[in-house]
Amino acid sequence: MVQLDVGDFEPAYSLIHLRAETTKSKRSREVAYGQASSRLFADYLAYRRQRFGRLDGALLRSESKRNVGAPLG
């Protein structure tokens, strides 16, 4: 999860593109997600934009005082 980028998501089609370098089997694939997850994803992106501004790259960002906005590792 922590290796996912914002660009890996395709909200219009409710798909996540899993890049080969982020999977255990080293094979890329697409995974669909449902309506509830879609709403949660949109809410998270709105919160993230409000908290950190517009950030591309890593989806999950740190909220600690020491590393605010840094990608999780």
C-alpha positions as CSV (number, residue, x, y, z in Angstrom):
1,M,0.0,0.0,0.0
2,V,2.7,2.5,0.9
3,Q,4.2,2.2,-2.6
4,L,1.1,3.3,-4.4
5,D,1.1,6.6,-6.2
6,V,-1.8,8.9,-6.9
7,G,-1.4,8.2,-10.6
8,D,-1.9,4.5,-10.0
9,F,-5.6,5.1,-9.4
10,E,-8.2,5.6,-12.2
11,P,-11.3,6.9,-10.3
12,A,-13.4,7.1,-13.4
13,Y,-13.2,3.3,-13.8
14,S,-12.7,2.4,-10.2
15,L,-9.4,0.8,-11.0
16,I,-6.0,0.6,-9.3
17,H,-3.0,-0.1,-11.6
18,L,-0.5,-2.2,-9.6
19,R,2.9,-1.7,-11.1
20,A,5.2,-4.7,-11.4
21,E,7.8,-3.2,-9.1
22,T,5.2,-2.9,-6.3
23,T,3.9,-6.5,-6.3
24,K,5.4,-9.6,-4.7
25,S,5.2,-11.6,-8.0
26,K,6.7,-8.7,-10.0
27,R,3.7,-8.8,-12.4
28,S,1.6,-5.7,-13.1
29,R,-2.2,-6.0,-12.9
30,E,-5.3,-3.9,-12.5
31,V,-7.7,-4.3,-9.5
32,A,-11.2,-3.0,-9.3
33,Y,-12.6,-1.4,-6.2
34,G,-16.2,-0.7,-5.2
35,Q,-18.5,2.2,-4.6
36,A,-17.8,2.5,-0.9
37,S,-14.0,2.5,-1.5
38,S,-14.5,5.1,-4.2
39,R,-16.2,7.4,-1.7
40,L,-13.5,6.8,0.9
41,F,-10.8,7.5,-1.7
42,A,-12.3,10.7,-2.8
43,D,-12.7,11.9,0.8
44,Y,-9.1,11.0,1.6
45,L,-7.8,12.9,-1.5
46,A,-9.9,16.0,-0.4
47,Y,-8.4,15.7,3.2
48,R,-4.9,15.2,1.8
49,R,-5.2,18.2,-0.5
50,Q,-6.5,20.4,2.4
51,R,-3.8,19.2,4.8
52,F,-0.7,19.1,2.4
53,G,-1.8,21.0,-0.7
54,R,-1.6,19.4,-4.1
55,L,0.9,16.6,-4.0
56,D,1.6,14.1,-6.8
57,G,3.6,10.9,-6.1
58,A,3.1,8.7,-3.1
59,L,-0.5,8.3,-2.1
60,L,0.0,7.9,1.7
61,R,1.8,10.8,3.4
62,S,3.1,11.2,7.0
63,E,1.3,13.4,9.5
64,S,4.0,13.3,12.1
65,K,5.4,16.7,13.2
66,R,8.9,15.6,12.2
67,N,8.0,14.4,8.6
68,V,4.9,16.3,7.6
69,G,3.9,15.4,4.1
70,A,6.7,13.0,3.5
71,P,5.9,9.8,1.7
72,L,5.4,6.8,4.0
73,G,8.1,4.1,3.7
